[in-house]
């Protein structure tokens, strides 16, 4: 388990479960690693879920779909921003005959509507929104790596292991390749004057907790407090719908807005 700077996270709780049945759980060591030993084989039909949580960090959630008769061991499946796109890496062991792998990509829309599209049938390829990114079956020996040459954006990836029987699908995992700001910054809202709603954007160079936005009228009276919470490094967009803390709509116009974090504060109008 690592944070957005790739530094290991110690003390994160990692769990592996199927529906409401927890197979095993453990906490990461100083290297951000944990060894999980299920009390029974990870075989049969269904979806296994992996979670990683720790106070002060955004949680991780992923899934692995298992097919009947297969004994699957995927030690990790990771996507990281890299020069030239996204670097995907994974390790896998299989008790049967493992023929190779396919990788599939989903571009997440601005609204996030495509974020949780399901996998259809027995293959990721049956869901049109997912695009296969490798022309030939990926073969070789673990650890495996593949660089997907994509531009800036948010993406989800699934890994498909091809066997003599049913394919085995791991994922989705997500990655954001947008440029990370070098410093905190608060941008000009748009539209300005605000009308119906307005978007407030700010840049975070690192994962930041306890983020708050406050809206004031031109006399300095606070009319809205927005608890943004925790966000990973990158550009954060907050949409304000011109309502006050009581939910009442307020007139269109020019307003002051203030960003407060533990390490940065700024005000614009």
ABEGO torsion letter per residue (X at the ends): XBBAAGBBBBGBBBBBBBEABBABBBBBBAAGBBBBBBABBBBEBEBBBBBBBBBGBBBBBBBBBBBBGBBBBBABBBBBBBBGEBBBBBBBBBABBBAEBBBBBBBBBAAGAAAABBBBEABAAABAABBBABABBBBEBOBBBBBBBBBBEBBBBBBBBBBABBBBBBOBBBBBABBBBABBBBBBBOBOBBBGBBBBBBBBABBBBGBBBBBBBAAGBBABBBBAEBBBBEBBBBBBAGBBAAGBBBBBEBBBBBBBBAABBBBBX
